[in-house]
């Protein structure tokens, strides 16, 4: 940049020297422009452009580049986060699928255990009912045996009384016992 400025200064000096050597009255008269002022304006513009570039434009461009890099980094970060979010969603769906399968297994096991428990309770109830029926049957048979014995005894007593009345005699205790035993044997055979 310094080489450019020194080049412009050298050309300005050459232009000023040329102006003093050959006056160009036609250009200045026709347009109202003096070449030495144009050269000086050009050099001033170049210096102003250099200062503006160096202290104003260069920091703005570096800030813009920095922001561009930050934006690109932010977009890359957003893309990475989107990929991670998608991966997290897939993992959560996989976890939910596994949890659903495990829950189904637990439900199946619970139903199986409940069925086994119900079957066991039904078997226990059936066994208790069978035991109660057996006890009731034994009780009925025992009561039946007692009633039969009572009825036989009563029938034997009635037969003895009837025989005594038919015979119109009073029987001795031995005769009563003998008739009672005979009636009991006959009833037992019946």
Order of alpha helices (4+ residues) and beta strands (2+ residues): alpha-alpha-alpha-alpha-alpha
